[in-house]
Amino acid sequence: MTDERVHEFMDKMIEAKKMEMDALMSLLPETTKEHMHVIRREVMEMLAECLMEASKEDEKPAAGKKKAGKKVKSGVSKVDIE
């Protein structure tokens, strides 16, 4: 997949999730909607904190990950979906 197609896919998935959230919110009573907004804000803040922590870890030197010329397996394998 090209970068352009990946971005297009991500944009469509984000739009789909927004529509899904709007549909769910339309089914909830007004009193519950405010709770959902608060929960959404909290989850977004937690996600931002996790991303910031992950980026800090990426900035640390990769000491101990490689040994004198030996490759370290990442534990990731390719999966084909049909």
Phi, psi and omega per residue, in radians:
M1 nan 2.422 3.095
T2 -1.411 2.810 3.121
D3 -1.009 -0.664 -3.121
E4 -1.114 -0.726 3.139
R5 -1.211 -0.611 3.099
V6 -1.124 -0.780 3.119
H7 -1.112 -0.695 3.111
E8 -1.097 -0.765 3.109
F9 -1.068 -0.802 -3.134
M10 -1.088 -0.725 3.114
D11 -1.070 -0.745 3.138
K12 -1.167 -0.686 3.126
M13 -1.151 -0.716 3.105
I14 -1.096 -0.762 3.118
E15 -1.098 -0.711 3.123
A16 -1.101 -0.724 3.139
K17 -1.177 -0.629 3.079
K18 -1.110 -0.744 3.131
M19 -1.143 -0.671 3.095
E20 -1.095 -0.739 3.126
M21 -1.142 -0.732 3.105
D22 -1.069 -0.702 3.127
A23 -1.123 -0.767 3.113
L24 -1.089 -0.800 -3.115
M25 -1.087 -0.570 -3.137
S26 -1.197 -0.359 -3.139
L27 -1.543 -0.268 -3.051
L28 -1.515 2.617 3.028
P29 -1.198 2.718 -3.097
E30 -0.953 -0.686 -3.101
T31 -1.136 -0.522 -3.123
T32 -1.432 -0.489 -3.108
K33 -1.013 -0.732 -3.133
E34 -1.115 -0.680 3.083
H35 -1.065 -0.725 3.132
M36 -1.118 -0.655 3.102
H37 -1.126 -0.725 3.122
V38 -1.132 -0.783 3.132
I39 -1.071 -0.749 3.133
R40 -1.043 -0.803 3.126
R41 -1.060 -0.756 -3.136
E42 -1.108 -0.758 3.130
V43 -1.122 -0.701 3.117
M44 -1.105 -0.710 3.108
E45 -1.155 -0.701 3.104
M46 -1.117 -0.723 3.110
L47 -1.085 -0.761 3.118
A48 -1.072 -0.728 3.108
E49 -1.099 -0.744 3.125
C50 -1.094 -0.735 3.132
L51 -1.146 -0.668 3.116
M52 -1.145 -0.729 3.108
E53 -1.116 -0.726 -3.139
A54 -1.129 -0.673 3.138
S55 -1.224 -0.545 3.072
K56 -1.146 -0.702 3.135
E57 -1.172 -0.594 3.112
D58 -1.183 -0.498 -3.118
E59 -1.351 -0.351 3.140
K60 -1.196 2.595 3.104
P61 -1.053 2.590 -3.080
A62 -1.508 0.702 -3.132
A63 -1.121 2.373 3.095
G64 1.516 -0.165 -3.135
K65 -1.438 -0.530 3.124
K66 -2.129 2.510 3.086
K67 -1.993 2.182 3.041
A68 0.210 1.243 3.014
G69 1.463 -0.051 3.126
K70 -1.567 2.449 3.104
K71 -1.422 2.477 3.102
V72 -1.839 2.271 3.112
K73 -1.265 2.447 -3.117
S74 -1.471 -0.274 -3.109
G75 1.455 0.191 -3.138
V76 -1.881 2.323 3.099
S77 -2.230 2.630 -3.113
K78 -1.304 2.430 3.121
V79 -2.218 2.232 3.081
D80 -1.677 2.274 3.130
I81 -1.951 2.192 -3.107
E82 -1.802 nan nan
